[in-house]
Amino acid sequence: MEDENNFPQWDELIPDALGLIFSSLPLQEVLTIIPSVCKSWRKAVTGPYCWQEIDIEQWSNRCQPNHLDQMLRMLITSSSGSLRKLCVSGLQNDTIFSFITENAGSLQALQLPRSEMSDSIVEQTAGRLSTITFLDLSYCGKVGARALEAIGKHCKLLVTLCRNMHPLNAAGKLSQDDEANAIAATMPRLKRLEMAYHLISTGSVLNILSGCPQLEFLDLRGCWDVKLDNQFLEEKLTKLKVLGPLVMDYYEMDEWDDCSDYSHSFEYLAREFEMGDYDDYDIYDEMWHNEGRLEELELRFYEGNGEDS
């Protein structure tokens, strides 16, 4: 018994240790249950310890756009400049993208599939993303060669770029060779490049192979106009693995369609997190399941005015 008492209690763990543990929990639990347990856990959640890596991609696929902006602002602000990884889907405007770049001083991995930021805002803010090594701009229909060129010029550490597209995005376009050529001209350190379902030519792909000599993986699924010589690849580019273009895969249309659906079960995560009153958890838990009452909650960052449990 004496030895057991020598082990530290959960509420005595340092905040960064708690943050590491809490970061593996579902978002809903971190924002709503953990802060109600005790003061030290609440401090860990409201500090930067839990938010160095933010992955809300699954939740963002189904939430309302205005709730997504609110959630991102709250969580990124909580990271206090220590954000290393951000995964979120469906940004709806340039303003929230600009906010992300303003807090990207430590950012290494950025995944923004199905987002609506423009070429111009990426050009204006790419200089703030100089630390990233991994970037996912798949299914971002408003981003093109100008944005990719700006990213290539400013993000010199970039080794992975995901720029896959939905087949429908190619409708009405004559060519996307300008994107491939922008990558070839500005991203020499790339090791992995995904460009599925792009309207690109064999010539632009050869430019990529020439301009990105460290490339180890190239995804060309659905790039039907590309004709590569397998013997040339095997003899000259022995370390390169090419997927496609003639790969008949099942495109997950159901997953794509899900992005337009709204799930109400998580719409008020931020409001719940910021209530600041956990004295009666039974009432609080009831409110989680009562959206009508949750709508009355004021959106403000939780400052920890509850009592230690």
Backbone bond lengths (Angstrom), bond angles and torsions (degrees), N, CA, C in turn:
res aa  C-N    CA-C-N  psi(-1)  N-CA   C-N-CA  omega(-1)  CA-C   N-CA-C  phi
1 M - - - 1.465 - - 1.518 110.63 -
2 E 1.381 114.13 -36.92 1.446 117.62 -178.04 1.522 111.36 -64.57
3 D 1.376 114.69 -39.01 1.465 119.13 179.49 1.515 111.78 -66.49
4 E 1.354 115.89 -36.23 1.461 119.50 -179.13 1.509 111.54 -63.76
5 N 1.323 116.81 -34.58 1.461 120.58 -178.51 1.519 112.22 -71.33
6 N 1.344 116.52 -13.76 1.466 119.31 179.97 1.521 112.66 -80.48
7 F 1.344 116.98 -15.34 1.462 119.97 178.75 1.530 109.40 -74.83
8 P 1.341 117.96 138.64 1.475 119.77 178.86 1.511 111.64 -66.56
9 Q 1.309 115.92 146.46 1.443 121.86 175.97 1.530 109.74 -76.15
10 W 1.332 115.58 158.42 1.456 120.00 179.83 1.524 111.96 -57.05
11 D 1.322 116.11 -39.50 1.466 118.68 -177.00 1.523 112.37 -77.35
12 E 1.348 116.86 -1.71 1.454 120.64 178.59 1.527 112.19 -100.41
13 L 1.323 117.38 -5.81 1.460 120.25 178.70 1.526 110.25 -65.27
14 I 1.336 115.94 146.95 1.455 119.74 179.62 1.527 109.69 -67.29
15 P 1.339 118.07 151.33 1.466 121.06 -174.17 1.517 114.82 -56.80
16 D 1.342 118.08 -38.00 1.464 117.73 -177.80 1.531 111.62 -70.53
17 A 1.329 117.61 -29.00 1.467 120.50 174.66 1.525 110.34 -69.46
18 L 1.333 115.67 -43.34 1.460 119.60 176.27 1.522 110.88 -61.71
19 G 1.322 116.16 -42.53 1.461 120.27 179.89 1.512 112.06 -60.43
20 L 1.334 116.88 -39.58 1.466 121.27 178.19 1.523 110.46 -62.76
21 I 1.316 116.44 -39.94 1.463 120.94 179.44 1.526 110.43 -69.71
22 F 1.326 115.99 -47.68 1.469 120.08 -176.10 1.526 112.27 -66.34
23 S 1.325 117.08 -27.38 1.466 120.23 -176.94 1.527 112.20 -65.20
24 S 1.327 117.45 -16.28 1.463 120.69 178.75 1.521 112.23 -90.10
25 L 1.328 117.34 -2.53 1.462 121.50 -179.01 1.523 110.86 -89.83
26 P 1.328 118.38 159.14 1.464 121.14 175.35 1.523 111.72 -59.84
27 L 1.316 116.32 148.45 1.458 122.17 -176.89 1.527 111.90 -54.95
28 Q 1.308 117.52 -43.94 1.466 120.84 -177.59 1.520 111.07 -58.85
29 E 1.321 117.24 -42.49 1.455 120.51 -178.57 1.522 111.45 -68.50
30 V 1.326 116.82 -40.21 1.462 120.24 -178.88 1.530 110.84 -64.08
31 L 1.319 116.42 -38.97 1.458 119.83 -175.24 1.525 113.31 -84.43
32 T 1.313 118.33 -21.74 1.460 119.08 -171.26 1.517 114.70 -120.84
33 I 1.323 118.16 -39.87 1.462 120.32 -176.31 1.522 111.72 -89.60
34 I 1.337 116.72 -50.07 1.461 120.95 -175.25 1.536 112.65 -55.47
35 P 1.346 120.12 -44.31 1.467 119.05 -177.97 1.524 113.88 -63.55
36 S 1.328 117.57 -18.54 1.462 120.42 -176.77 1.518 112.96 -86.82
37 V 1.332 117.82 -7.99 1.460 120.33 -173.46 1.526 111.90 -74.74
38 C 1.312 117.44 -53.74 1.468 120.73 179.89 1.523 108.79 -163.60
39 K 1.307 115.24 171.52 1.459 121.02 -173.83 1.529 111.99 -65.07
40 S 1.329 116.89 -40.85 1.468 119.22 -177.93 1.530 111.59 -67.35
41 W 1.331 116.59 -36.74 1.470 119.23 177.18 1.518 110.47 -69.52
42 R 1.319 115.83 -38.31 1.462 119.84 177.85 1.525 110.41 -63.12
43 K 1.327 116.04 -38.91 1.464 120.14 179.08 1.531 110.99 -64.88
44 A 1.339 115.56 -39.35 1.464 119.17 179.70 1.522 111.46 -64.01
45 V 1.334 116.73 -39.42 1.459 120.98 -177.55 1.522 111.82 -73.75
46 T 1.310 117.20 -36.21 1.464 119.74 -177.64 1.524 112.74 -86.05
47 G 1.331 117.17 -4.76 1.450 121.16 175.17 1.516 110.61 -96.93
48 P 1.336 117.41 -172.24 1.477 120.95 -176.50 1.513 114.17 -78.29
49 Y 1.327 117.40 -7.48 1.459 120.64 -168.91 1.528 113.16 -63.68
50 C 1.316 117.35 -34.43 1.471 121.30 -178.41 1.517 113.11 -87.62
51 W 1.332 117.74 -10.81 1.457 119.59 -165.68 1.522 113.76 -120.63
52 Q 1.334 116.55 25.23 1.458 119.23 172.57 1.530 110.54 -73.56
53 E 1.320 116.20 -27.39 1.462 122.03 172.74 1.524 107.94 -127.48
54 I 1.325 116.16 117.02 1.465 122.12 -177.23 1.523 108.68 -115.03
55 D 1.314 115.66 115.81 1.459 121.05 178.15 1.527 108.74 -124.12
56 I 1.324 115.97 98.70 1.461 121.16 178.48 1.532 109.78 -121.75
57 E 1.318 115.92 27.65 1.466 119.07 -176.49 1.525 111.80 -62.43
58 Q 1.317 117.10 -44.91 1.459 119.49 -178.49 1.524 110.98 -63.76
59 W 1.309 116.67 -44.03 1.470 120.30 178.91 1.527 111.01 -66.07
60 S 1.323 116.89 -41.50 1.467 120.42 -175.74 1.522 112.10 -67.94
61 N 1.320 117.58 -22.36 1.463 120.06 177.38 1.520 112.27 -63.29
62 R 1.337 117.31 -20.54 1.457 119.88 -172.84 1.526 114.28 -123.53
63 C 1.310 118.32 -4.30 1.462 119.36 -174.74 1.526 111.37 -86.12
64 Q 1.325 115.60 165.63 1.458 121.06 174.40 1.533 109.55 -71.16
65 P 1.331 119.36 141.98 1.467 121.60 -176.62 1.528 114.01 -55.23
66 N 1.332 118.56 -41.27 1.464 119.27 -178.47 1.522 111.47 -68.74
67 H 1.338 117.36 -31.02 1.457 119.93 176.51 1.519 110.54 -70.70
68 L 1.331 117.11 -33.17 1.459 120.81 178.13 1.519 110.47 -62.90
69 D 1.326 117.40 -46.01 1.463 120.53 179.16 1.523 111.02 -60.30
70 Q 1.326 116.93 -43.89 1.460 120.83 -179.97 1.522 111.58 -62.56
71 M 1.317 115.86 -44.56 1.458 120.08 -179.78 1.519 111.26 -62.79
72 L 1.344 117.19 -46.11 1.457 120.93 -179.66 1.524 111.81 -60.50
73 R 1.313 116.58 -45.17 1.467 119.52 -179.79 1.521 110.95 -61.32
74 M 1.324 116.92 -41.59 1.449 120.05 -179.09 1.522 111.60 -66.15
75 L 1.340 117.29 -49.22 1.454 120.82 -175.26 1.526 111.72 -69.55
76 I 1.329 117.13 -41.83 1.467 119.75 -179.55 1.521 110.67 -67.09
77 T 1.319 117.03 -39.19 1.464 120.16 175.36 1.526 110.15 -61.90
78 S 1.327 116.84 -38.78 1.461 121.09 178.96 1.524 112.20 -63.48
79 S 1.326 117.01 -27.94 1.467 119.90 -178.75 1.531 112.38 -70.03
80 S 1.309 117.60 -17.29 1.480 122.97 174.70 1.525 112.62 53.49
81 G 1.327 115.78 41.40 1.457 119.74 176.02 1.514 115.05 84.51
82 S 1.343 117.78 1.69 1.468 120.65 -177.51 1.525 113.25 -99.93
83 L 1.335 117.24 10.55 1.460 121.60 -177.01 1.527 111.03 -63.55
84 R 1.341 115.46 122.72 1.466 120.84 179.66 1.520 112.80 -107.55
85 K 1.338 116.47 -28.52 1.461 120.33 -176.34 1.516 109.42 -143.72
86 L 1.341 116.06 134.09 1.466 121.09 177.31 1.518 109.20 -135.17
87 C 1.335 115.36 123.63 1.460 121.57 176.28 1.521 108.04 -123.19
88 V 1.317 116.56 114.53 1.457 121.22 -179.83 1.517 108.32 -151.85
89 S 1.315 116.55 146.42 1.460 121.27 -177.61 1.520 110.25 -117.24
90 G 1.332 115.49 143.69 1.456 120.02 168.90 1.511 117.03 81.48
91 L 1.333 118.58 36.61 1.470 119.00 171.74 1.521 108.64 -59.09
92 Q 1.320 117.06 137.37 1.456 120.88 -172.15 1.524 115.00 -103.26
93 N 1.325 118.45 -8.39 1.463 118.92 -175.00 1.521 111.65 -155.50
94 D 1.317 114.72 167.58 1.462 121.09 179.82 1.528 112.29 -71.28
95 T 1.316 116.97 -29.01 1.465 120.65 -175.45 1.518 111.58 -62.05
96 I 1.321 117.40 -46.24 1.466 119.55 -177.45 1.530 110.31 -71.36
97 F 1.334 117.87 -32.67 1.466 119.49 175.40 1.521 110.15 -64.64
98 S 1.311 117.03 -42.77 1.467 120.79 178.03 1.523 110.70 -61.12
99 F 1.335 116.72 -39.79 1.466 120.67 178.06 1.527 110.51 -61.49
100 I 1.316 116.75 -41.35 1.465 120.04 178.39 1.523 110.53 -60.60
101 T 1.322 117.08 -45.93 1.466 119.91 -178.28 1.523 112.05 -66.68
102 E 1.324 117.28 -28.99 1.468 120.65 177.42 1.528 111.85 -65.91
103 N 1.320 115.96 -20.64 1.466 120.82 -178.07 1.529 111.51 -116.80
104 A 1.329 115.78 29.77 1.465 121.35 -173.53 1.519 113.57 -104.69
105 G 1.315 117.30 22.44 1.457 119.90 -176.15 1.520 114.62 -60.22
106 S 1.338 117.07 -29.30 1.467 121.48 -179.99 1.524 112.13 -113.49
107 L 1.317 117.36 7.21 1.465 121.73 -171.88 1.526 111.46 -70.83
108 Q 1.334 115.17 131.42 1.460 120.88 178.50 1.524 112.58 -115.54
109 A 1.318 116.94 -33.49 1.471 120.73 -178.62 1.523 109.25 -127.93
110 L 1.333 116.51 127.55 1.461 121.97 -178.06 1.523 109.03 -132.80
111 Q 1.324 115.87 116.81 1.463 121.81 178.87 1.522 109.05 -118.39
112 L 1.353 115.92 115.52 1.462 121.80 -175.99 1.527 111.44 -131.04
113 P 1.311 119.78 49.27 1.469 119.84 -178.34 1.519 111.88 -62.34
114 R 1.350 115.34 150.35 1.467 123.37 175.11 1.537 112.46 59.78
115 S 1.305 116.96 33.68 1.466 120.54 -179.23 1.515 111.07 -100.90
116 E 1.350 115.88 161.34 1.459 121.89 -170.42 1.524 113.61 -115.38
117 M 1.332 118.56 21.11 1.462 118.57 176.06 1.528 109.59 -69.68
118 S 1.312 115.77 156.75 1.465 121.71 -172.33 1.523 112.37 -98.66
119 D 1.326 114.51 164.60 1.459 120.47 173.01 1.525 111.58 -53.86
120 S 1.319 116.39 -45.10 1.461 120.47 -172.64 1.527 112.18 -63.91
121 I 1.335 117.70 -41.18 1.468 118.65 -178.92 1.525 110.80 -71.20
122 V 1.330 117.23 -32.89 1.461 119.51 176.61 1.525 109.39 -66.73
123 E 1.328 116.84 -42.14 1.467 120.14 176.59 1.520 111.72 -58.92
124 Q 1.316 116.48 -42.22 1.468 121.21 -177.41 1.524 113.09 -69.60
125 T 1.319 117.24 -30.64 1.475 120.12 -170.54 1.526 114.30 -113.22
126 A 1.309 119.19 -2.34 1.470 121.66 -175.36 1.523 112.18 -57.44
127 G 1.311 117.20 -29.98 1.461 120.57 179.27 1.515 113.31 -62.12
128 R 1.322 117.97 -21.50 1.469 121.48 179.10 1.530 112.01 -81.77
129 L 1.328 117.08 -6.87 1.464 121.42 -175.85 1.527 111.73 -106.00
130 S 1.303 116.92 26.95 1.467 121.03 -171.70 1.528 113.70 -67.00
131 T 1.337 118.22 -15.41 1.469 120.22 -176.96 1.527 113.28 -94.32
132 I 1.321 118.33 -5.82 1.468 118.60 -173.82 1.530 111.49 -74.44
133 T 1.331 114.54 144.58 1.462 121.76 175.57 1.522 111.43 -115.95
134 F 1.338 116.48 -18.37 1.465 122.30 -178.36 1.522 108.84 -130.65
135 L 1.335 116.65 128.11 1.464 120.86 -178.73 1.516 109.88 -138.91
136 D 1.331 115.67 129.77 1.465 121.58 177.81 1.526 108.99 -120.46
137 L 1.328 116.29 110.80 1.462 122.99 177.05 1.527 109.95 -119.23
138 S 1.315 116.25 33.78 1.460 120.56 -179.59 1.520 111.22 -66.41
139 Y 1.329 115.54 141.35 1.466 123.07 176.21 1.535 112.85 61.97
140 C 1.309 117.71 22.64 1.473 121.61 176.04 1.529 107.62 -93.35
141 G 1.327 116.22 95.27 1.450 121.13 -169.50 1.517 115.97 -71.80
142 K 1.336 118.36 -19.95 1.464 120.85 -177.97 1.525 112.48 -94.10
143 V 1.303 116.66 -3.01 1.464 121.69 179.27 1.518 108.81 -97.19
144 G 1.325 116.59 136.60 1.449 120.59 -178.83 1.513 112.82 -141.02
145 A 1.329 116.19 -151.44 1.460 122.01 -173.77 1.526 112.45 -62.36
146 R 1.331 117.19 -37.00 1.473 119.66 -179.52 1.524 111.09 -60.84
147 A 1.301 116.31 -45.05 1.462 120.16 -179.95 1.525 110.60 -66.08
148 L 1.327 117.18 -43.68 1.458 120.37 -179.42 1.527 111.23 -63.71
149 E 1.311 116.86 -37.96 1.464 119.59 177.69 1.527 111.11 -64.38
150 A 1.330 116.62 -42.29 1.469 120.45 178.49 1.517 110.89 -63.63
151 I 1.312 116.72 -41.43 1.459 120.89 178.27 1.524 110.59 -62.82
152 G 1.333 115.77 -45.11 1.453 119.73 179.58 1.522 112.96 -61.16
153 K 1.317 116.92 -37.79 1.472 121.15 -178.64 1.522 112.06 -71.43
154 H 1.318 117.09 -32.00 1.474 120.34 -174.05 1.522 113.75 -102.31
155 C 1.325 117.68 -26.35 1.472 121.22 -175.30 1.521 109.41 -101.34
156 K 1.299 116.91 75.13 1.455 122.31 -173.06 1.524 113.17 -73.30
157 L 1.327 118.17 -12.97 1.460 121.55 -179.65 1.526 112.38 -94.40
158 L 1.316 117.38 0.12 1.457 121.56 -173.68 1.534 111.50 -65.45
159 V 1.338 115.90 124.66 1.466 120.11 178.79 1.533 111.79 -119.81
160 T 1.338 117.84 -16.65 1.459 120.84 178.19 1.519 110.20 -131.83
161 L 1.328 116.58 126.72 1.461 122.21 175.57 1.521 108.81 -129.07
162 C 1.327 115.99 122.30 1.466 122.17 174.78 1.524 107.89 -106.13
163 R 1.313 115.97 116.53 1.462 120.96 -177.35 1.531 109.02 -134.92
164 N 1.319 115.83 43.62 1.459 120.89 178.24 1.520 110.05 -71.56
165 M 1.315 116.04 152.51 1.459 120.91 -179.37 1.518 110.39 -128.97
166 H 1.323 114.25 158.32 1.455 120.88 172.20 1.534 107.53 -79.42
167 P 1.327 119.09 141.58 1.473 119.89 179.84 1.517 113.37 -53.80
168 L 1.307 118.00 -32.28 1.462 120.49 -179.44 1.523 112.29 -69.42
169 N 1.344 117.68 -23.22 1.458 119.90 179.35 1.525 112.77 -66.70
170 A 1.311 115.55 -21.78 1.467 119.53 -178.87 1.523 112.39 -82.13
171 A 1.320 116.70 -10.68 1.464 120.13 -177.75 1.526 110.50 -60.60
172 G 1.323 115.81 129.42 1.455 120.71 177.26 1.515 114.94 85.58
173 K 1.317 118.03 -4.02 1.460 121.19 179.17 1.517 109.84 -99.81
174 L 1.321 115.66 139.46 1.453 120.77 179.75 1.524 111.63 -83.59
175 S 1.341 115.77 -38.63 1.456 119.98 -176.52 1.523 109.80 -161.93
176 Q 1.327 115.02 150.33 1.466 121.57 171.98 1.528 110.10 -122.71
177 D 1.319 114.88 27.10 1.463 119.54 178.19 1.524 112.06 -61.06
178 D 1.335 116.50 -28.66 1.463 118.60 -179.72 1.531 111.07 -61.95
179 E 1.322 117.30 -34.82 1.466 120.00 177.28 1.525 110.46 -66.82
180 A 1.312 116.28 -47.52 1.466 120.44 179.90 1.524 111.01 -60.46
181 N 1.316 117.15 -40.97 1.464 120.56 -179.39 1.529 112.05 -70.12
182 A 1.337 116.93 -33.38 1.466 120.10 175.65 1.521 110.28 -64.21
183 I 1.328 116.38 -40.71 1.465 120.74 177.61 1.528 110.11 -64.33
184 A 1.316 116.07 -45.84 1.462 120.65 -178.72 1.523 112.34 -60.70
185 A 1.325 116.49 -35.69 1.463 120.86 -174.47 1.522 114.02 -82.98
186 T 1.349 117.51 -20.97 1.472 118.29 -169.77 1.530 115.41 -127.27
187 M 1.338 118.81 -3.55 1.473 119.93 -174.62 1.521 111.56 -125.83
188 P 1.320 118.79 65.03 1.462 121.57 -174.55 1.534 114.33 -70.22
189 R 1.338 117.85 -16.58 1.463 119.93 -175.72 1.533 112.85 -94.94
190 L 1.316 116.95 4.30 1.466 119.41 -178.56 1.532 111.10 -60.87
191 K 1.343 114.14 136.51 1.457 120.52 173.71 1.529 111.30 -113.70
192 R 1.314 115.88 -23.81 1.466 120.24 179.26 1.526 108.94 -137.01
193 L 1.324 116.08 128.26 1.456 121.69 -179.47 1.527 109.09 -136.81
194 E 1.325 115.21 127.05 1.462 121.39 177.96 1.525 108.90 -116.99
195 M 1.330 116.49 120.18 1.462 122.15 -178.95 1.524 111.24 -134.46
196 A 1.303 117.39 41.98 1.466 121.11 -176.85 1.525 111.09 -61.52
197 Y 1.335 115.38 140.77 1.468 124.14 175.16 1.525 113.23 61.17
198 H 1.325 115.95 41.61 1.456 121.65 171.88 1.529 109.43 -102.35
199 L 1.320 115.91 148.03 1.464 121.57 174.36 1.522 108.57 -88.07
200 I 1.310 115.50 77.84 1.460 120.35 -177.89 1.529 109.56 -122.88
201 S 1.324 114.48 158.55 1.465 120.85 -175.53 1.524 110.65 -101.76
202 T 1.323 114.57 169.10 1.465 119.72 176.51 1.516 110.69 -61.03
203 G 1.331 116.55 -39.74 1.467 120.01 -178.89 1.521 113.00 -60.19
204 S 1.328 117.04 -42.09 1.468 119.29 -178.47 1.531 110.89 -70.04
205 V 1.329 117.32 -32.29 1.463 120.04 176.29 1.527 110.12 -68.21
206 L 1.328 116.81 -40.02 1.469 119.70 175.82 1.524 111.15 -62.37
207 N 1.339 116.73 -33.71 1.462 119.94 175.09 1.522 110.98 -63.56
208 I 1.333 116.35 -40.01 1.460 120.44 177.38 1.524 110.45 -63.19
209 L 1.321 117.00 -45.02 1.459 120.21 -179.20 1.525 111.33 -62.71
210 S 1.315 116.32 -32.65 1.460 120.65 178.09 1.523 111.84 -77.76
211 G 1.327 116.33 -41.20 1.465 120.21 -175.66 1.514 114.51 -82.61
212 C 1.343 116.98 -15.49 1.473 121.25 -179.19 1.526 108.42 -122.97
213 P 1.330 118.14 73.01 1.471 121.53 -172.26 1.525 114.24 -67.56
214 Q 1.351 118.51 -16.00 1.461 120.80 -179.16 1.529 112.65 -92.82
215 L 1.330 116.69 5.24 1.459 121.54 -175.62 1.531 111.02 -61.23
216 E 1.343 115.02 131.31 1.463 121.08 179.65 1.530 112.38 -114.64
217 F 1.327 117.10 -22.83 1.462 120.62 -179.50 1.519 109.56 -143.74
218 L 1.334 116.34 131.86 1.461 122.08 -179.29 1.530 108.64 -134.16
219 D 1.318 115.99 118.13 1.466 121.78 -179.89 1.524 109.00 -98.11
220 L 1.324 115.76 113.38 1.466 121.74 -178.87 1.530 111.49 -121.39
221 R 1.320 117.14 25.04 1.471 119.50 179.27 1.526 110.76 -56.74
222 G 1.315 115.64 131.69 1.460 119.92 176.52 1.513 114.72 78.93
223 C 1.324 118.48 1.60 1.471 121.15 175.28 1.534 106.91 -87.87
224 W 1.325 115.09 76.03 1.459 121.29 -165.24 1.518 114.34 -66.17
225 D 1.328 118.75 -22.11 1.460 120.69 -177.82 1.525 113.24 -83.69
226 V 1.308 117.13 -6.07 1.471 120.66 -177.50 1.525 109.94 -85.12
227 K 1.323 115.38 126.87 1.464 121.81 178.66 1.535 108.21 -124.36
228 L 1.320 116.52 103.43 1.458 121.03 -178.74 1.529 110.64 -104.84
229 D 1.314 114.66 144.54 1.461 121.47 178.80 1.528 108.43 -84.97
230 N 1.316 116.63 111.61 1.459 120.70 -177.41 1.525 112.26 -60.94
231 Q 1.310 116.46 -36.89 1.457 119.85 179.61 1.530 110.70 -64.76
232 F 1.347 115.85 -40.66 1.469 120.74 177.38 1.533 110.52 -61.03
233 L 1.335 116.40 -44.06 1.463 120.34 -179.57 1.523 111.10 -64.07
234 E 1.331 116.36 -41.97 1.463 120.33 -177.71 1.524 112.08 -68.36
235 E 1.331 116.96 -32.86 1.467 120.58 -176.39 1.521 112.44 -87.98
236 K 1.314 117.20 -39.96 1.465 120.77 -172.51 1.527 113.61 -98.67
237 L 1.315 116.82 -28.60 1.461 120.26 -175.26 1.527 108.80 -126.31
238 T 1.310 115.05 67.35 1.466 120.87 -171.45 1.531 112.88 -66.96
239 K 1.324 117.96 -26.16 1.463 120.70 -177.70 1.529 113.04 -89.09
240 L 1.324 116.26 -7.58 1.470 120.49 -174.82 1.524 111.74 -90.11
241 K 1.322 115.48 131.58 1.459 121.91 172.89 1.524 108.37 -109.37
242 V 1.319 116.85 126.98 1.460 122.58 -178.71 1.522 109.05 -114.31
243 L 1.313 115.71 127.09 1.463 121.60 175.64 1.518 108.45 -104.58
244 G 1.323 117.51 119.55 1.449 121.45 -177.93 1.516 111.60 94.60
245 P 1.341 117.30 -166.92 1.470 125.21 -0.04 1.524 115.10 -76.40
246 L 1.340 116.79 -20.65 1.454 118.97 -174.61 1.523 110.93 -87.47
247 V 1.320 114.73 63.68 1.460 121.39 175.69 1.514 107.51 -118.09
248 M 1.315 116.93 117.43 1.454 120.53 -179.77 1.529 108.75 -87.47
249 D 1.309 116.82 96.27 1.453 120.07 -179.66 1.519 110.18 -107.12
250 Y 1.308 115.36 165.74 1.462 120.84 177.97 1.508 108.29 -91.98
251 Y 1.301 116.23 111.96 1.461 119.51 179.98 1.528 108.74 -80.56
252 E 1.319 116.20 128.07 1.462 121.30 -170.37 1.522 111.12 -79.51
253 M 1.308 114.27 75.84 1.461 119.35 179.92 1.514 112.53 -62.17
254 D 1.334 117.23 -34.56 1.462 119.80 179.77 1.521 110.89 -61.14
255 E 1.344 115.58 -41.36 1.457 119.25 179.37 1.526 110.55 -64.93
256 W 1.335 115.70 -41.41 1.463 119.57 179.00 1.520 110.75 -61.34
257 D 1.333 116.35 -45.23 1.459 120.18 -178.89 1.518 112.32 -64.00
258 D 1.338 117.05 -29.42 1.450 120.21 -179.70 1.519 112.12 -61.55
259 C 1.318 116.76 -22.63 1.458 119.50 -175.49 1.517 112.36 -65.70
260 S 1.297 117.96 -19.71 1.455 119.89 -178.65 1.522 111.91 -91.34
261 D 1.344 116.61 -4.06 1.459 120.48 -179.91 1.519 110.22 -89.00
262 Y 1.317 116.46 144.16 1.449 120.83 178.60 1.524 109.40 -108.71
263 S 1.312 116.17 129.32 1.450 120.88 174.47 1.522 108.37 -102.41
264 H 1.319 116.89 128.62 1.454 120.37 -176.72 1.520 112.81 -88.94
265 S 1.317 117.82 -5.49 1.454 118.69 -174.75 1.518 113.33 -69.83
266 F 1.358 117.64 -22.75 1.451 120.19 -178.39 1.526 112.98 -118.27
267 E 1.300 118.54 9.09 1.451 120.16 -171.85 1.521 112.62 -60.91
268 Y 1.327 116.80 -27.88 1.449 118.67 -172.35 1.513 112.61 -113.40
269 L 1.321 117.36 29.72 1.451 120.61 178.41 1.524 111.53 -56.02
270 A 1.310 116.15 -46.69 1.456 119.02 -177.36 1.520 111.17 -63.49
271 R 1.324 116.64 -43.07 1.458 119.87 -179.92 1.527 110.75 -62.39
272 E 1.338 116.68 -40.69 1.456 119.74 -179.43 1.517 109.71 -64.36
273 F 1.307 115.47 -44.16 1.462 120.77 -178.05 1.514 111.59 -61.62
274 E 1.324 116.65 -30.75 1.451 121.27 -172.30 1.516 113.66 -100.13
275 M 1.317 117.70 9.17 1.452 119.71 -178.75 1.514 111.82 -60.69
276 G 1.356 116.83 -44.56 1.442 120.22 177.25 1.512 114.19 79.18
277 D 1.327 120.04 15.90 1.459 121.69 179.00 1.515 108.35 -142.27
278 Y 1.346 116.34 103.07 1.450 121.63 -176.72 1.529 111.16 -117.01
279 D 1.348 117.53 22.49 1.450 120.39 -175.92 1.520 112.03 -63.99
280 D 1.320 117.70 -34.03 1.446 121.70 -179.55 1.510 109.02 -123.24
281 Y 1.330 116.22 92.84 1.459 119.31 -173.29 1.519 111.99 -68.96
282 D 1.331 118.17 -27.75 1.460 119.60 178.77 1.519 110.30 -61.97
283 I 1.328 116.27 -43.38 1.459 119.81 177.79 1.519 110.13 -66.17
284 Y 1.315 115.36 -40.76 1.465 121.00 -179.86 1.531 110.56 -61.26
285 D 1.354 115.61 -45.09 1.448 119.93 -179.67 1.529 111.32 -63.58
286 E 1.318 116.20 -35.79 1.456 120.62 177.30 1.520 110.51 -64.96
287 M 1.312 115.96 -38.84 1.466 120.27 -179.80 1.516 111.31 -65.40
288 W 1.354 116.35 -32.20 1.463 119.31 178.61 1.515 111.33 -58.34
289 H 1.332 115.61 -33.76 1.460 120.06 -177.26 1.524 112.48 -96.83
290 N 1.313 117.34 6.47 1.460 121.26 -178.91 1.509 108.85 -121.24
291 E 1.330 116.78 92.88 1.458 120.11 -173.15 1.514 112.24 -66.37
292 G 1.324 116.53 -31.27 1.454 118.36 -179.34 1.506 112.11 -60.09
293 R 1.343 116.69 -41.92 1.453 119.97 179.31 1.517 111.59 -73.90
294 L 1.336 116.57 -31.94 1.456 119.27 -179.85 1.512 112.08 -65.21
295 E 1.300 117.52 -29.12 1.459 120.52 -179.57 1.519 111.85 -62.59
296 E 1.340 116.94 -19.80 1.452 120.16 -177.52 1.527 112.36 -85.45
297 L 1.344 116.32 -7.81 1.456 118.88 -176.80 1.522 110.94 -74.33
298 E 1.319 116.04 142.82 1.464 121.33 179.00 1.513 109.34 -84.32
299 L 1.325 117.86 136.50 1.454 122.87 179.55 1.517 109.32 -85.02
300 R 1.333 116.46 107.88 1.460 121.06 176.18 1.515 107.31 -152.57
301 F 1.276 118.50 152.25 1.449 120.20 -177.53 1.505 110.48 -71.68
302 Y 1.340 116.27 133.75 1.449 122.03 -176.82 1.522 110.37 -66.15
303 E 1.334 118.45 127.17 1.450 122.51 -176.14 1.527 113.19 -106.99
304 G 1.329 117.80 4.48 1.441 120.67 173.70 1.503 115.00 77.90
305 N 1.346 117.50 45.74 1.453 119.37 -178.72 1.515 112.98 -90.39
306 G 1.372 116.84 5.92 1.455 119.74 175.61 1.498 111.30 -77.75
307 E 1.317 117.63 163.89 1.446 122.67 -179.99 1.523 109.49 -87.88
308 D 1.330 115.54 150.54 1.468 120.24 176.18 1.516 109.48 -62.60
309 S 1.338 115.97 137.87 1.464 118.31 -178.18 1.522 109.93 -86.27
